[in-house]
Amino acid sequence: MIDLKPLEEKCLAVRRDIIESVHRAGSGHPGGSLSAVELLVALYYHKLNIDPKNPKWEDRDRFVLSKGHGAPALYAILADKGYFSRSELWKLRQADGILQGAPGIKTPGIDMSAGSLGQGISVAVGMALAGRMQERSFKTYALLGDGEIQEGIVWEAFMAAAHYRLGNLVAILDDNRVQMCGPTRDILSLGDIEKKLTAFDWRVIRLDGHDLKAIVETLDSLGNMPTGQPTLLLAETVKGKGVSYMEGTAAWHGGAPTVEQFEQAMNELGGRT
């Protein structure tokens, strides 16, 4: 039985770093970063086979942040894991820093440059297929946004993954149901995602994207199958999770908190440490 307390503490710390880095930058995407925290923490502190001292290790598990605007959450974790100095977080989106608004492969720990929505899952399909062809044991994980999967290229990637029987590919959908301009159902309804992916011959597992126990247990249950159905974790989440005035609102897809909003958010997240 895994002790969830350290993971819960990491989630709080990551959320504080998201808020502070975006506040200092004066721009960024806090809403979708906050909704993905538990998913990323479960991956990086429990599941992924990686080595921060050797970020290009050929047998490492691959991770693609297909929803590249969620970078502040990923950066907070990579800094904590030792891929680069924590001080870089406070230079997010600045000319003298290494952390762009979306991940770039020049940053240690980043496996794919992202930001153009829809492309990440396609690259992840290629990574998974290459791993199998090279008879390597690594798995490939990709985190997508629910607004992102309105892109046609995503569905081409879904078809390809099923066609090539990529059992070593796990896609995770951050299903917070809110995109930049409003609820996804109003912008372009996704319908029944589970039925759609099942029809595409994917294994779909629905879970609470903020329930660490459920996420960890699900990740552990997947095994390591180089051939078979690719897996989609349909993670139901809340945009802006953890900060009351950001939760569930399209207004906080992008934008930086004011000084007063920053202080309120930090207080709600346990204060500065």
C-alpha positions in Angstrom: 0.0 0.0 0.0 1.5 3.3 -1.1 1.6 6.2 1.3 -0.3 8.9 -0.4 0.6 11.7 2.1 3.9 12.6 0.4 2.1 12.7 -3.0 -0.6 15.0 -1.5 2.0 17.3 -0.2 3.7 17.4 -3.6 0.4 18.4 -5.1 0.1 21.4 -2.8 3.7 22.4 -3.5 3.2 22.1 -7.2 0.1 24.2 -7.1 1.9 26.9 -5.1 4.7 26.9 -7.7 2.2 27.2 -10.6 0.6 30.3 -9.0 3.9 31.9 -8.1 5.6 31.3 -11.4 2.6 32.6 -13.5 2.2 35.6 -11.1 5.9 36.6 -11.5 5.7 36.1 -15.2 2.6 38.2 -15.5 1.2 35.7 -18.0 0.6 32.0 -18.4 -2.1 29.3 -18.1 -3.0 28.5 -14.5 -6.4 26.9 -15.1 -5.2 23.9 -17.1 -2.0 23.6 -15.1 -3.9 23.3 -11.8 -6.3 20.7 -13.2 -3.5 18.3 -14.2 -1.5 18.4 -11.0 -2.6 15.0 -9.5 -2.1 13.3 -12.8 1.4 14.6 -13.2 2.4 14.0 -9.6 1.2 10.4 -9.8 3.3 9.9 -13.0 6.5 11.6 -12.0 6.7 10.6 -8.3 5.2 7.1 -8.6 5.2 5.6 -12.1 7.6 7.0 -14.6 10.9 5.1 -15.0 13.2 8.2 -15.5 16.6 9.4 -14.3 17.0 13.2 -13.8 20.8 12.8 -13.8 20.6 11.2 -17.2 17.6 12.9 -19.0 18.5 11.3 -22.4 18.7 7.7 -21.1 17.4 5.6 -24.0 15.3 3.3 -21.9 13.5 6.0 -19.9 9.7 6.2 -20.1 8.6 9.0 -22.4 6.2 11.7 -21.4 4.6 14.2 -23.9 2.7 17.2 -22.5 0.4 17.4 -25.6 -1.5 20.3 -23.9 1.6 22.4 -23.9 0.0 25.4 -22.1 0.0 23.2 -18.9 3.7 23.7 -18.8 3.9 25.5 -15.4 2.7 22.3 -13.7 5.3 20.2 -15.5 8.1 22.7 -14.9 7.4 22.7 -11.1 7.8 19.0 -11.0 10.9 18.9 -13.2 12.6 21.5 -11.0 11.7 19.5 -7.9 13.1 16.3 -9.5 16.4 18.0 -10.2 16.3 18.5 -13.9 17.2 22.2 -13.5 17.4 24.8 -10.8 14.3 25.8 -9.0 15.2 29.4 -9.6 14.3 28.9 -13.2 10.7 28.7 -12.2 10.7 32.4 -11.4 12.0 33.2 -14.9 9.0 31.6 -16.7 8.5 33.2 -20.1 11.4 35.5 -19.6 14.2 36.1 -22.1 16.9 35.2 -19.6 15.2 31.9 -18.6 15.0 28.4 -20.1 11.3 27.9 -19.5 9.1 28.9 -22.5 5.4 29.3 -22.4 5.1 25.8 -23.8 7.7 23.0 -23.4 10.8 22.9 -25.6 13.2 20.1 -26.0 16.2 22.3 -25.1 14.8 22.2 -21.5 16.2 19.2 -19.6 13.5 16.6 -19.0 11.3 17.6 -22.0 10.8 14.8 -24.6 8.9 16.9 -27.1 8.4 20.5 -28.0 4.7 21.2 -27.6 2.2 24.0 -27.8 0.6 23.5 -31.2 -2.4 21.6 -30.0 -3.0 18.1 -31.4 0.5 17.3 -32.4 1.7 15.8 -29.1 -0.4 12.6 -29.3 0.8 12.0 -32.8 4.5 12.2 -31.7 3.7 10.0 -28.8 2.3 7.4 -31.2 5.6 7.5 -33.1 7.6 7.1 -29.8 5.6 4.1 -28.8 5.9 2.5 -32.2 9.7 3.2 -32.3 10.1 1.7 -28.9 8.4 -1.5 -29.9 10.4 -1.7 -33.2 13.6 -1.3 -31.2 12.5 -3.9 -28.7 12.8 -1.5 -25.8 10.8 -1.8 -22.6 9.8 1.9 -22.1 6.2 3.1 -22.1 5.0 6.3 -23.6 2.5 8.6 -21.8 0.8 11.6 -23.3 -1.4 14.2 -21.5 -4.1 15.8 -23.6 -6.6 18.6 -23.0 -10.3 18.2 -23.7 -10.4 21.3 -25.9 -7.3 19.9 -27.7 -9.1 16.8 -28.9 -11.4 18.8 -31.0 -8.4 18.8 -33.4 -8.7 16.3 -36.3 -5.1 15.3 -36.1 -5.8 13.8 -32.7 -8.3 11.4 -34.1 -5.8 10.3 -36.8 -3.4 9.5 -34.1 -6.0 7.6 -32.2 -6.7 5.5 -35.3 -3.0 4.9 -35.9 -2.4 3.8 -32.3 -5.1 1.2 -32.5 -4.0 0.1 -36.0 -0.5 -0.6 -34.8 -1.7 -2.2 -31.6 0.3 0.1 -29.3 -0.2 -1.5 -25.9 2.8 0.5 -24.7 1.0 3.8 -25.2 -1.1 5.5 -22.4 -3.0 8.7 -23.3 -4.4 10.7 -20.4 -7.3 13.1 -21.0 -7.5 16.1 -18.6 -11.2 16.3 -19.0 -11.9 19.6 -17.1 -14.7 20.5 -19.6 -13.6 24.1 -20.0 -11.4 25.6 -22.7 -10.2 29.1 -23.5 -13.5 30.6 -24.7 -16.0 28.6 -22.5 -17.3 25.2 -21.8 -16.2 22.5 -24.4 -19.9 21.5 -24.9 -20.7 25.0 -26.2 -17.5 25.5 -28.3 -17.5 22.1 -30.0 -19.2 19.3 -28.2 -17.1 16.2 -27.7 -20.1 13.9 -27.2 -19.5 10.6 -25.4 -15.7 10.4 -25.4 -15.6 6.9 -23.9 -17.9 5.5 -26.6 -15.9 7.2 -29.3 -12.5 5.8 -28.1 -14.0 2.4 -27.5 -15.2 2.4 -31.1 -11.7 3.3 -32.1 -10.5 0.1 -30.4 -8.9 1.8 -27.4 -9.2 0.6 -23.8 -10.9 3.4 -21.9 -10.7 3.8 -18.1 -12.7 6.5 -16.5 -11.5 8.0 -13.2 -11.4 11.0 -10.9 -8.4 13.0 -12.0 -7.9 14.4 -8.5 -8.1 11.1 -6.6 -4.4 10.1 -6.2 -5.3 6.7 -4.9 -7.4 5.9 -8.0 -4.8 7.3 -10.4 -1.9 5.4 -8.8 -3.8 2.1 -8.7 -4.9 2.6 -12.3 -1.4 3.3 -13.5 -0.1 0.2 -11.7 -2.8 -2.0 -13.2 -1.8 -1.3 -16.8 1.2 -3.5 -16.9 3.7 -3.4 -19.7 2.2 -4.8 -23.0 4.1 -3.8 -26.1 1.3 -5.1 -28.3 -2.5 -4.7 -27.7 -5.0 -2.0 -27.2 -3.7 1.5 -26.4 -5.1 2.9 -23.2 -6.9 6.2 -22.6 -7.4 7.3 -19.0 -10.4 9.6 -19.1 -9.7 11.8 -16.1 -12.5 14.0 -14.9 -11.0 17.1 -13.4 -11.8 20.7 -12.4 -10.2 23.7 -14.3 -8.2 25.7 -11.8 -8.5 23.0 -9.1 -7.4 24.3 -5.6 -7.9 28.0 -6.1 -11.6 28.9 -5.4 -11.9 31.9 -7.8 -10.3 30.0 -10.6 -12.2 26.7 -10.4 -14.4 25.9 -13.4 -13.9 29.2 -15.1 -12.8 29.9 -18.7 -11.4 33.3 -17.6 -8.5 31.5 -15.9 -7.5 29.4 -18.8 -4.9 32.0 -19.3 -3.9 35.1 -17.3 -1.9 36.0 -14.2 -3.3 36.7 -10.7 -3.0 40.2 -9.3 -1.1 40.8 -6.1 -4.3 40.4 -4.1 -5.4 37.3 -6.0 -2.0 35.8 -5.7 -2.1 36.2 -1.9 -5.5 34.7 -1.7 -4.5 31.7 -3.8 -1.4 31.1 -1.7 -3.4 31.2 1.5 -5.9 28.7 0.1 -3.0 26.5 -0.9 -1.5 26.4 2.6 0.7 29.6 2.4 4.2 30.0 1.3 6.8 27.5 2.5 
